[in-house]
Amino acid sequence: MRPDVHGLELDPQTRCVHWRSPLDIIAIKMRCCGLYYACRECHDALADHAAAVWPVAEWDEAAILCGACGHELSVRDYLGCESQCPRCGAGFNPGCHKHRHLYFAEDAA
């Protein structure tokens, strides 16, 4: 069963009011509450608490949802997938890596 995704003006592939390009099809499970949101801005608008980043020690947890097929990726798998879903091949926005500090702790390696 596909997890619920929270956000503002969501489409079926998890795009929200903030990110609507054809490649903006991932949702991120927020470390603070364990709920999937389309983006950090949607979390900040809808949640009643501050966001928290995923520590490196928890990067093997499923935390990314492909909006095209519903496949869940670990943080580590997402960061290494070269902006493409390993299950269905859908492309993810490569520009999302510019915002990774909003979701994931800095890798010490």
A tleap script that builds the chain and sets N, CA, C and O, in Angstrom:
source leaprc.protein.ff14SB
mol = sequence {
  NMET ARG PRO ASP VAL HIE GLY LEU GLU LEU
  ASP PRO GLN THR ARG CYS VAL HIE TRP ARG
  SER PRO LEU ASP ILE ILE ALA ILE LYS MET
  ARG CYS CYS GLY LEU TYR TYR ALA CYS ARG
  GLU CYS HIE ASP ALA LEU ALA ASP HIE ALA
  ALA ALA VAL TRP PRO VAL ALA GLU TRP ASP
  GLU ALA ALA ILE LEU CYS GLY ALA CYS GLY
  HIE GLU LEU SER VAL ARG ASP TYR LEU GLY
  CYS GLU SER GLN CYS PRO ARG CYS GLY ALA
  GLY PHE ASN PRO GLY CYS HIE LYS HIE ARG
  HIE LEU TYR PHE ALA GLU ASP ALA CALA
}
set mol.1.N position { 0.837 -1.185 0.000 }
set mol.1.CA position { 0.000 0.000 0.000 }
set mol.1.C position { 0.883 1.249 0.000 }
set mol.1.O position { 1.844 1.348 0.763 }
set mol.2.N position { 0.548 2.166 -0.842 }
set mol.2.CA position { 1.319 3.399 -0.985 }
set mol.2.C position { 1.075 4.321 0.217 }
set mol.2.O position { -0.074 4.547 0.597 }
set mol.3.N position { 2.148 4.853 0.816 }
set mol.3.CA position { 1.964 5.759 1.956 }
set mol.3.C position { 1.255 7.048 1.548 }
set mol.3.O position { 1.354 7.492 0.405 }
set mol.4.N position { 0.544 7.635 2.500 }
set mol.4.CA position { -0.077 8.935 2.278 }
set mol.4.C position { 1.016 9.995 2.180 }
set mol.4.O position { 2.038 9.914 2.861 }
set mol.5.N position { 0.788 10.984 1.328 }
set mol.5.CA position { 1.711 12.113 1.186 }
set mol.5.C position { 0.942 13.381 1.532 }
set mol.5.O position { -0.176 13.591 1.063 }
set mol.6.N position { 1.549 14.209 2.348 }
set mol.6.CA position { 0.950 15.470 2.759 }
set mol.6.C position { 1.566 16.604 1.951 }
set mol.6.O position { 2.738 16.552 1.577 }
set mol.7.N position { 0.770 17.620 1.688 }
set mol.7.CA position { 1.286 18.761 0.956 }
set mol.7.C position { 0.161 19.657 0.472 }
set mol.7.O position { -1.020 19.366 0.659 }
set mol.8.N position { 0.554 20.739 -0.148 }
set mol.8.CA position { -0.390 21.727 -0.655 }
set mol.8.C position { -0.600 21.526 -2.155 }
set mol.8.O position { 0.354 21.536 -2.933 }
set mol.9.N position { -1.855 21.345 -2.547 }
set mol.9.CA position { -2.228 21.176 -3.956 }
set mol.9.C position { -1.457 20.033 -4.623 }
set mol.9.O position { -0.854 20.214 -5.681 }
set mol.10.N position { -1.485 18.863 -3.994 }
set mol.10.CA position { -0.772 17.697 -4.521 }
set mol.10.C position { -1.433 17.146 -5.777 }
set mol.10.O position { -2.656 17.156 -5.917 }
set mol.11.N position { -0.583 16.662 -6.693 }
set mol.11.CA position { -1.103 15.910 -7.828 }
set mol.11.C position { -0.836 14.428 -7.553 }
set mol.11.O position { -0.212 14.112 -6.540 }
set mol.12.N position { -1.279 13.514 -8.405 }
set mol.12.CA position { -1.110 12.084 -8.136 }
set mol.12.C position { 0.342 11.612 -8.046 }
set mol.12.O position { 0.600 10.534 -7.511 }
set mol.13.N position { 1.296 12.397 -8.558 }
set mol.13.CA position { 2.701 11.985 -8.498 }
set mol.13.C position { 3.492 12.771 -7.445 }
set mol.13.O position { 4.720 12.819 -7.509 }
set mol.14.N position { 2.820 13.369 -6.506 }
set mol.14.CA position { 3.367 14.072 -5.334 }
set mol.14.C position { 3.907 15.468 -5.616 }
set mol.14.O position { 4.559 16.053 -4.751 }
set mol.15.N position { 3.655 16.018 -6.797 }
set mol.15.CA position { 4.035 17.414 -7.030 }
set mol.15.C position { 3.144 18.291 -6.162 }
set mol.15.O position { 1.990 17.954 -5.897 }
set mol.16.N position { 3.692 19.418 -5.723 }
set mol.16.CA position { 2.937 20.314 -4.855 }
set mol.16.C position { 2.929 21.720 -5.442 }
set mol.16.O position { 3.448 21.944 -6.536 }
set mol.17.N position { 2.354 22.644 -4.730 }
set mol.17.CA position { 2.283 24.028 -5.175 }
set mol.17.C position { 3.682 24.641 -5.322 }
set mol.17.O position { 3.872 25.565 -6.113 }
set mol.18.N position { 4.649 24.135 -4.573 }
set mol.18.CA position { 6.002 24.694 -4.593 }
set mol.18.C position { 6.882 24.126 -5.705 }
set mol.18.O position { 7.722 24.837 -6.258 }
set mol.19.N position { 6.692 22.859 -6.030 }
set mol.19.CA position { 7.555 22.158 -7.001 }
set mol.19.C position { 6.670 21.392 -7.969 }
set mol.19.O position { 6.052 20.395 -7.595 }
set mol.20.N position { 6.606 21.863 -9.232 }
set mol.20.CA position { 5.638 21.303 -10.183 }
set mol.20.C position { 6.243 20.852 -11.516 }
set mol.20.O position { 5.494 20.576 -12.454 }
set mol.21.N position { 7.556 20.769 -11.628 }
set mol.21.CA position { 8.120 20.338 -12.909 }
set mol.21.C position { 7.843 18.851 -13.124 }
set mol.21.O position { 7.498 18.147 -12.174 }
set mol.22.N position { 7.988 18.370 -14.343 }
set mol.22.CA position { 7.788 16.940 -14.605 }
set mol.22.C position { 8.694 16.032 -13.767 }
set mol.22.O position { 8.364 14.866 -13.550 }
set mol.23.N position { 9.832 16.554 -13.294 }
set mol.23.CA position { 10.774 15.745 -12.520 }
set mol.23.C position { 10.571 15.844 -11.013 }
set mol.23.O position { 11.262 15.155 -10.263 }
set mol.24.N position { 9.660 16.665 -10.555 }
set mol.24.CA position { 9.429 16.847 -9.114 }
set mol.24.C position { 8.446 15.801 -8.594 }
set mol.24.O position { 7.322 16.117 -8.205 }
set mol.25.N position { 8.900 14.549 -8.598 }
set mol.25.CA position { 7.992 13.447 -8.272 }
set mol.25.C position { 8.446 12.627 -7.074 }
set mol.25.O position { 8.119 11.443 -6.985 }
set mol.26.N position { 9.184 13.221 -6.158 }
set mol.26.CA position { 9.486 12.480 -4.937 }
set mol.26.C position { 8.802 13.154 -3.757 }
set mol.26.O position { 8.553 14.359 -3.763 }
set mol.27.N position { 8.510 12.354 -2.760 }
set mol.27.CA position { 8.074 12.852 -1.460 }
set mol.27.C position { 9.111 12.364 -0.455 }
set mol.27.O position { 9.756 11.335 -0.656 }
set mol.28.N position { 9.257 13.116 0.620 }
set mol.28.CA position { 10.278 12.800 1.612 }
set mol.28.C position { 9.611 12.569 2.958 }
set mol.28.O position { 8.823 13.390 3.426 }
set mol.29.N position { 9.943 11.429 3.577 }
set mol.29.CA position { 9.458 11.161 4.924 }
set mol.29.C position { 10.266 12.051 5.865 }
set mol.29.O position { 11.492 11.957 5.933 }
set mol.30.N position { 9.576 12.891 6.569 }
set mol.30.CA position { 10.262 13.817 7.463 }
set mol.30.C position { 10.711 13.079 8.715 }
set mol.30.O position { 9.938 12.343 9.329 }
set mol.31.N position { 11.952 13.282 9.078 }
set mol.31.CA position { 12.559 12.593 10.217 }
set mol.31.C position { 11.823 12.913 11.519 }
set mol.31.O position { 11.714 12.054 12.394 }
set mol.32.N position { 11.327 14.115 11.652 }
set mol.32.CA position { 10.708 14.581 12.889 }
set mol.32.C position { 9.381 13.893 13.198 }
set mol.32.O position { 9.068 13.662 14.366 }
set mol.33.N position { 8.605 13.567 12.185 }
set mol.33.CA position { 7.261 13.050 12.424 }
set mol.33.C position { 6.963 11.730 11.717 }
set mol.33.O position { 5.934 11.107 11.977 }
set mol.34.N position { 7.857 11.299 10.827 }
set mol.34.CA position { 7.643 10.032 10.145 }
set mol.34.C position { 6.569 10.066 9.076 }
set mol.34.O position { 6.112 9.015 8.627 }
set mol.35.N position { 6.156 11.260 8.659 }
set mol.35.CA position { 5.143 11.401 7.622 }
set mol.35.C position { 5.780 11.882 6.324 }
set mol.35.O position { 6.724 12.672 6.337 }
set mol.36.N position { 5.256 11.399 5.213 }
set mol.36.CA position { 5.733 11.858 3.914 }
set mol.36.C position { 5.131 13.220 3.580 }
set mol.36.O position { 3.929 13.435 3.733 }
set mol.37.N position { 5.979 14.130 3.124 }
set mol.37.CA position { 5.560 15.439 2.630 }
set mol.37.C position { 6.143 15.628 1.239 }
set mol.37.O position { 7.200 15.086 0.916 }
set mol.38.N position { 5.446 16.398 0.426 }
set mol.38.CA position { 5.937 16.685 -0.921 }
set mol.38.C position { 7.234 17.478 -0.876 }
set mol.38.O position { 8.102 17.296 -1.730 }
set mol.39.N position { 7.374 18.356 0.111 }
set mol.39.CA position { 8.599 19.151 0.252 }
set mol.39.C position { 8.665 19.759 1.640 }
set mol.39.O position { 7.699 19.699 2.401 }
set mol.40.N position { 9.792 20.335 1.962 }
set mol.40.CA position { 9.989 20.963 3.273 }
set mol.40.C position { 9.036 22.151 3.463 }
set mol.40.O position { 8.544 22.384 4.567 }
set mol.41.N position { 8.784 22.883 2.405 }
set mol.41.CA position { 7.878 24.020 2.511 }
set mol.41.C position { 6.453 23.563 2.864 }
set mol.41.O position { 5.761 24.221 3.641 }
set mol.42.N position { 6.029 22.448 2.295 }
set mol.42.CA position { 4.716 21.912 2.645 }
set mol.42.C position { 4.708 21.478 4.113 }
set mol.42.O position { 3.740 21.740 4.827 }
set mol.43.N position { 5.767 20.822 4.567 }
set mol.43.CA position { 5.859 20.435 5.973 }
set mol.43.C position { 5.759 21.659 6.866 }
set mol.43.O position { 4.986 21.675 7.824 }
set mol.44.N position { 6.533 22.673 6.556 }
set mol.44.CA position { 6.550 23.861 7.397 }
set mol.44.C position { 5.186 24.554 7.432 }
set mol.44.O position { 4.821 25.152 8.444 }
set mol.45.N position { 4.436 24.477 6.340 }
set mol.45.CA position { 3.118 25.105 6.282 }
set mol.45.C position { 2.050 24.300 7.025 }
set mol.45.O position { 1.102 24.874 7.560 }
set mol.46.N position { 2.200 22.978 7.060 }
set mol.46.CA position { 1.132 22.128 7.581 }
set mol.46.C position { 1.401 21.504 8.943 }
set mol.46.O position { 0.458 21.216 9.681 }
set mol.47.N position { 2.653 21.289 9.290 }
set mol.47.CA position { 2.982 20.621 10.553 }
set mol.47.C position { 3.017 21.628 11.707 }
set mol.47.O position { 3.206 22.828 11.504 }
set mol.48.N position { 2.833 21.116 12.897 }
set mol.48.CA position { 2.846 21.973 14.079 }
set mol.48.C position { 4.159 21.870 14.855 }
set mol.48.O position { 4.195 22.093 16.065 }
set mol.49.N position { 5.225 21.532 14.153 }
set mol.49.CA position { 6.530 21.362 14.798 }
set mol.49.C position { 7.633 21.680 13.785 }
set mol.49.O position { 7.391 21.773 12.581 }
set mol.50.N position { 8.833 21.840 14.304 }
set mol.50.CA position { 9.988 22.116 13.443 }
set mol.50.C position { 10.453 20.842 12.746 }
set mol.50.O position { 10.325 19.743 13.284 }
set mol.51.N position { 10.981 21.003 11.573 }
set mol.51.CA position { 11.517 19.871 10.815 }
set mol.51.C position { 12.860 19.443 11.407 }
set mol.51.O position { 13.572 20.238 12.021 }
set mol.52.N position { 13.185 18.167 11.206 }
set mol.52.CA position { 14.482 17.626 11.626 }
set mol.52.C position { 15.095 16.892 10.447 }
set mol.52.O position { 14.380 16.316 9.628 }
set mol.53.N position { 16.422 16.913 10.361 }
set mol.53.CA position { 17.118 16.224 9.271 }
set mol.53.C position { 17.427 14.783 9.658 }
set mol.53.O position { 17.516 14.446 10.838 }
set mol.54.N position { 17.588 13.943 8.643 }
set mol.54.CA position { 17.957 12.543 8.853 }
set mol.54.C position { 19.444 12.458 9.177 }
set mol.54.O position { 20.264 12.878 8.361 }
set mol.55.N position { 19.823 11.926 10.349 }
set mol.55.CA position { 21.244 11.752 10.655 }
set mol.55.C position { 21.841 10.645 9.784 }
set mol.55.O position { 21.137 9.724 9.371 }
set mol.56.N position { 23.118 10.741 9.515 }
set mol.56.CA position { 23.802 9.760 8.660 }
set mol.56.C position { 23.583 8.337 9.171 }
set mol.56.O position { 23.444 7.412 8.370 }
set mol.57.N position { 23.551 8.150 10.470 }
set mol.57.CA position { 23.376 6.814 11.060 }
set mol.57.C position { 22.031 6.185 10.691 }
set mol.57.O position { 21.858 4.977 10.853 }
set mol.58.N position { 21.077 6.976 10.199 }
set mol.58.CA position { 19.756 6.459 9.841 }
set mol.58.C position { 19.483 6.505 8.338 }
set mol.58.O position { 18.332 6.396 7.916 }
set mol.59.N position { 20.517 6.665 7.536 }
set mol.59.CA position { 20.344 6.769 6.095 }
set mol.59.C position { 19.899 5.470 5.426 }
set mol.59.O position { 19.598 5.473 4.233 }
set mol.60.N position { 19.852 4.365 6.163 }
set mol.60.CA position { 19.364 3.119 5.576 }
set mol.60.C position { 17.857 2.950 5.761 }
set mol.60.O position { 17.287 1.952 5.320 }
set mol.61.N position { 17.218 3.908 6.403 }
set mol.61.CA position { 15.772 3.898 6.586 }
set mol.61.C position { 15.076 4.341 5.291 }
set mol.61.O position { 15.573 5.210 4.575 }
set mol.62.N position { 13.931 3.737 5.006 }
set mol.62.CA position { 13.127 4.163 3.860 }
set mol.62.C position { 12.595 5.564 4.144 }
set mol.62.O position { 11.899 5.778 5.137 }
set mol.63.N position { 12.922 6.512 3.277 }
set mol.63.CA position { 12.525 7.895 3.533 }
set mol.63.C position { 12.183 8.681 2.275 }
set mol.63.O position { 11.836 9.858 2.369 }
set mol.64.N position { 12.270 8.063 1.103 }
set mol.64.CA position { 11.968 8.749 -0.152 }
set mol.64.C position { 10.938 7.908 -0.905 }
set mol.64.O position { 11.073 6.689 -1.009 }
set mol.65.N position { 9.933 8.559 -1.417 }
set mol.65.CA position { 8.880 7.876 -2.163 }
set mol.65.C position { 8.884 8.353 -3.607 }
set mol.65.O position { 8.807 9.554 -3.865 }
set mol.66.N position { 8.972 7.429 -4.542 }
set mol.66.CA position { 8.855 7.773 -5.958 }
set mol.66.C position { 7.377 8.014 -6.246 }
set mol.66.O position { 6.544 7.130 -6.046 }
set mol.67.N position { 7.064 9.203 -6.711 }
set mol.67.CA position { 5.687 9.550 -7.018 }
set mol.67.C position { 5.149 8.849 -8.255 }
set mol.67.O position { 3.936 8.794 -8.458 }
set mol.68.N position { 6.032 8.316 -9.079 }
set mol.68.CA position { 5.587 7.621 -10.289 }
set mol.68.C position { 5.105 6.202 -9.989 }
set mol.68.O position { 4.048 5.789 -10.468 }
set mol.69.N position { 5.884 5.453 -9.193 }
set mol.69.CA position { 5.536 4.045 -8.973 }
set mol.69.C position { 5.272 3.679 -7.517 }
set mol.69.O position { 4.793 2.579 -7.241 }
set mol.70.N position { 5.574 4.578 -6.576 }
set mol.70.CA position { 5.337 4.293 -5.168 }
set mol.70.C position { 6.452 3.548 -4.470 }
set mol.70.O position { 6.304 3.158 -3.312 }
set mol.71.N position { 7.574 3.343 -5.156 }
set mol.71.CA position { 8.710 2.651 -4.552 }
set mol.71.C position { 9.334 3.526 -3.460 }
set mol.71.O position { 9.515 4.728 -3.649 }
set mol.72.N position { 9.660 2.914 -2.320 }
set mol.72.CA position { 10.339 3.625 -1.244 }
set mol.72.C position { 11.831 3.331 -1.299 }
set mol.72.O position { 12.252 2.180 -1.419 }
set mol.73.N position { 12.614 4.388 -1.210 }
set mol.73.CA position { 14.072 4.278 -1.217 }
set mol.73.C position { 14.611 4.729 0.129 }
set mol.73.O position { 14.032 5.594 0.786 }
set mol.74.N position { 15.726 4.132 0.529 }
set mol.74.CA position { 16.411 4.645 1.704 }
set mol.74.C position { 17.076 5.967 1.323 }
set mol.74.O position { 17.243 6.269 0.141 }
set mol.75.N position { 17.446 6.736 2.315 }
set mol.75.CA position { 18.163 7.982 2.046 }
set mol.75.C position { 19.427 7.671 1.252 }
set mol.75.O position { 19.724 8.338 0.262 }
set mol.76.N position { 20.161 6.665 1.685 }
set mol.76.CA position { 21.420 6.292 1.012 }
set mol.76.C position { 21.169 5.916 -0.447 }
set mol.76.O position { 21.904 6.343 -1.337 }
set mol.77.N position { 20.128 5.114 -0.688 }
set mol.77.CA position { 19.817 4.718 -2.065 }
set mol.77.C position { 19.408 5.917 -2.911 }
set mol.77.O position { 19.803 6.030 -4.071 }
set mol.78.N position { 18.619 6.806 -2.328 }
set mol.78.CA position { 18.204 8.007 -3.055 }
set mol.78.C position { 19.404 8.877 -3.428 }
set mol.78.O position { 19.520 9.335 -4.565 }
set mol.79.N position { 20.285 9.096 -2.471 }
set mol.79.CA position { 21.441 9.951 -2.744 }
set mol.79.C position { 22.387 9.337 -3.773 }
set mol.79.O position { 23.171 10.052 -4.395 }
set mol.80.N position { 22.321 8.029 -3.955 }
set mol.80.CA position { 23.186 7.358 -4.920 }
set mol.80.C position { 22.503 6.915 -6.200 }
set mol.80.O position { 23.115 6.218 -7.009 }
set mol.81.N position { 21.255 7.299 -6.404 }
set mol.81.CA position { 20.491 6.767 -7.542 }
set mol.81.C position { 20.643 7.570 -8.833 }
set mol.81.O position { 20.026 7.235 -9.844 }
set mol.82.N position { 21.448 8.611 -8.808 }
set mol.82.CA position { 21.681 9.435 -9.993 }
set mol.82.C position { 20.374 9.998 -10.564 }
set mol.82.O position { 20.167 10.037 -11.777 }
set mol.83.N position { 19.506 10.431 -9.653 }
set mol.83.CA position { 18.252 11.122 -10.007 }
set mol.83.C position { 17.325 10.291 -10.896 }
set mol.83.O position { 16.714 10.799 -11.837 }
set mol.84.N position { 17.240 8.995 -10.569 }
set mol.84.CA position { 16.357 8.103 -11.323 }
set mol.84.C position { 15.868 7.003 -10.402 }
set mol.84.O position { 16.653 6.423 -9.652 }
set mol.85.N position { 14.578 6.711 -10.452 }
set mol.85.CA position { 14.022 5.649 -9.627 }
set mol.85.C position { 14.620 4.302 -10.045 }
set mol.85.O position { 14.579 3.949 -11.224 }
set mol.86.N position { 15.173 3.550 -9.093 }
set mol.86.CA position { 15.755 2.256 -9.451 }
set mol.86.C position { 14.717 1.208 -9.845 }
set mol.86.O position { 15.065 0.209 -10.474 }
set mol.87.N position { 13.447 1.418 -9.487 }
set mol.87.CA position { 12.409 0.447 -9.844 }
set mol.87.C position { 11.800 0.753 -11.210 }
set mol.87.O position { 11.763 -0.119 -12.078 }
set mol.88.N position { 11.322 1.979 -11.409 }
set mol.88.CA position { 10.570 2.261 -12.647 }
set mol.88.C position { 11.346 3.100 -13.657 }
set mol.88.O position { 10.909 3.240 -14.800 }
set mol.89.N position { 12.483 3.658 -13.261 }
set mol.89.CA position { 13.295 4.449 -14.184 }
set mol.89.C position { 12.858 5.899 -14.330 }
set mol.89.O position { 13.461 6.648 -15.099 }
set mol.90.N position { 11.819 6.309 -13.607 }
set mol.90.CA position { 11.368 7.709 -13.688 }
set mol.90.C position { 12.481 8.646 -13.237 }
set mol.90.O position { 13.216 8.352 -12.294 }
set mol.91.N position { 12.591 9.767 -13.918 }
set mol.91.CA position { 13.612 10.738 -13.569 }
set mol.91.C position { 13.174 11.616 -12.411 }
set mol.91.O position { 12.027 12.057 -12.342 }
set mol.92.N position { 14.117 11.862 -11.495 }
set mol.92.CA position { 13.907 12.784 -10.384 }
set mol.92.C position { 14.646 14.078 -10.691 }
set mol.92.O position { 15.609 14.078 -11.458 }
set mol.93.N position { 14.212 15.158 -10.110 }
set mol.93.CA position { 14.837 16.458 -10.334 }
set mol.93.C position { 16.258 16.471 -9.763 }
set mol.93.O position { 16.426 16.403 -8.545 }
set mol.94.N position { 17.279 16.558 -10.615 }
set mol.94.CA position { 18.654 16.571 -10.104 }
set mol.94.C position { 18.946 17.815 -9.268 }
set mol.94.O position { 19.880 17.811 -8.467 }
set mol.95.N position { 18.167 18.869 -9.441 }
set mol.95.CA position { 18.351 20.074 -8.651 }
set mol.95.C position { 17.990 19.900 -7.186 }
set mol.95.O position { 18.347 20.739 -6.359 }
set mol.96.N position { 17.288 18.824 -6.852 }
set mol.96.CA position { 16.927 18.576 -5.455 }
set mol.96.C position { 18.167 18.433 -4.571 }
set mol.96.O position { 18.109 18.694 -3.370 }
set mol.97.N position { 19.266 18.026 -5.157 }
set mol.97.CA position { 20.487 17.865 -4.359 }
set mol.97.C position { 20.955 19.189 -3.767 }
set mol.97.O position { 21.686 19.201 -2.776 }
set mol.98.N position { 20.542 20.297 -4.364 }
set mol.98.CA position { 20.904 21.601 -3.808 }
set mol.98.C position { 20.221 21.853 -2.468 }
set mol.98.O position { 20.659 22.709 -1.699 }
set mol.99.N position { 19.153 21.115 -2.187 }
set mol.99.CA position { 18.360 21.311 -0.979 }
set mol.99.C position { 18.542 20.175 0.024 }
set mol.99.O position { 17.824 20.114 1.022 }
set mol.100.N position { 19.475 19.293 -0.225 }
set mol.100.CA position { 19.605 18.104 0.626 }
set mol.100.C position { 19.869 18.448 2.074 }
set mol.100.O position { 19.482 17.688 2.962 }
set mol.101.N position { 20.521 19.577 2.341 }
set mol.101.CA position { 20.803 19.961 3.737 }
set mol.101.C position { 19.518 20.227 4.530 }
set mol.101.O position { 19.548 20.228 5.761 }
set mol.102.N position { 18.401 20.451 3.853 }
set mol.102.CA position { 17.131 20.658 4.528 }
set mol.102.C position { 16.530 19.348 5.048 }
set mol.102.O position { 15.641 19.364 5.900 }
set mol.103.N position { 17.019 18.216 4.532 }
set mol.103.CA position { 16.448 16.920 4.851 }
set mol.103.C position { 17.449 15.945 5.453 }
set mol.103.O position { 17.079 15.105 6.273 }
set mol.104.N position { 18.715 16.047 5.056 }
set mol.104.CA position { 19.717 15.049 5.428 }
set mol.104.C position { 20.940 15.714 6.039 }
set mol.104.O position { 21.406 16.739 5.541 }
set mol.105.N position { 21.463 15.137 7.116 }
set mol.105.CA position { 22.681 15.644 7.732 }
set mol.105.C position { 23.831 15.527 6.740 }
set mol.105.O position { 23.793 14.713 5.818 }
set mol.106.N position { 24.829 16.331 6.939 }
set mol.106.CA position { 26.003 16.278 6.060 }
set mol.106.C position { 26.720 14.947 6.262 }
set mol.106.O position { 26.911 14.506 7.396 }
set mol.107.N position { 27.110 14.317 5.178 }
set mol.107.CA position { 27.850 13.060 5.226 }
set mol.107.C position { 29.272 13.362 5.652 }
set mol.107.O position { 29.934 14.214 5.060 }
set mol.108.N position { 29.745 12.671 6.674 }
set mol.108.CA position { 31.091 12.905 7.197 }
set mol.108.C position { 32.164 12.336 6.276 }
set mol.108.O position { 33.340 12.673 6.415 }
set mol.109.N position { 31.774 11.480 5.343 }
set mol.109.CA position { 32.767 10.833 4.460 }
set mol.109.C position { 33.313 11.773 3.417 }
set mol.109.O position { 34.151 11.377 2.607 }
savepdb mol mol.pdb
quit
